[in-house]
Amino acid sequence: MEIKAKIERIFQTQQVTASFKKREFVVEYAENPQYPEYIKLEMIQDKCDQLDSFSPGQMVNVSFNLKGRKWTDPQGVDKYFNTLQAWRISSEENAPQESGGVGNGATPPPPAANDEPDWLNADDSDDLPF
């Protein structure tokens, strides 16, 4: 998933265990500008450092995965947790422009004439290739 949002707050990296660290941040997502949403996301491990070059108020594109976990407490009651785990953040001015093209805004080159399989160029158009 990906959203375009404004950074509201960036927290310090937390060393959760000796081998696991995470860093949380909040963005203001205004799909409807009259009712902005404040969404907390997290980055983990080596991704935490991506946030160093950003600051509150900056417009960004955030790519993330929706994660969910089930945990059973000592009394046997199931609890459910959701996490928005970001894996890429990029500045809005460095982001590719959406133009209906191929992801980077560029028009793809036309295919070469010989890029088609041989069976497409066969004279017998009634034959199936399988």
Secondary structure in CASP SS format (residue, H / E / C, confidence):
PFRMAT SS
TARGET T0000
AUTHOR 0000-0000-0000
METHOD secondary structure of the structure
MODEL  1
M C 1.00
E E 1.00
I E 1.00
K E 1.00
A E 1.00
K E 1.00
I E 1.00
E E 1.00
R E 1.00
I E 1.00
F C 1.00
Q C 1.00
T C 1.00
Q E 1.00
Q E 1.00
V E 1.00
T E 1.00
A C 1.00
S C 1.00
F E 1.00
K E 1.00
K E 1.00
R E 1.00
E E 1.00
F E 1.00
V E 1.00
V E 1.00
E E 1.00
Y E 1.00
A C 1.00
E C 1.00
N C 1.00
P C 1.00
Q C 1.00
Y C 1.00
P C 1.00
E E 1.00
Y E 1.00
I E 1.00
K E 1.00
L E 1.00
E E 1.00
M E 1.00
I E 1.00
Q H 1.00
D H 1.00
K H 1.00
C H 1.00
D H 1.00
Q H 1.00
L H 1.00
D H 1.00
S H 1.00
F C 1.00
S C 1.00
P C 1.00
G C 1.00
Q C 1.00
M E 1.00
V E 1.00
N E 1.00
V E 1.00
S E 1.00
F E 1.00
N E 1.00
L E 1.00
K E 1.00
G E 1.00
R E 1.00
K E 1.00
W E 1.00
T E 1.00
D C 1.00
P C 1.00
Q C 1.00
G C 1.00
V C 1.00
D E 1.00
K E 1.00
Y E 1.00
F E 1.00
N E 1.00
T E 1.00
L E 1.00
Q E 1.00
A E 1.00
W E 1.00
R E 1.00
I E 1.00
S E 1.00
S E 1.00
E H 1.00
E H 1.00
N H 1.00
A C 1.00
P C 1.00
Q C 1.00
E C 1.00
S C 1.00
G C 1.00
G C 1.00
V C 1.00
G C 1.00
N C 1.00
G C 1.00
A C 1.00
T C 1.00
P C 1.00
P C 1.00
P C 1.00
P C 1.00
A C 1.00
A H 1.00
N H 1.00
D H 1.00
E C 1.00
P C 1.00
D H 1.00
W H 1.00
L H 1.00
N H 1.00
A C 1.00
D C 1.00
D C 1.00
S C 1.00
D C 1.00
D C 1.00
L C 1.00
P C 1.00
F C 1.00
END
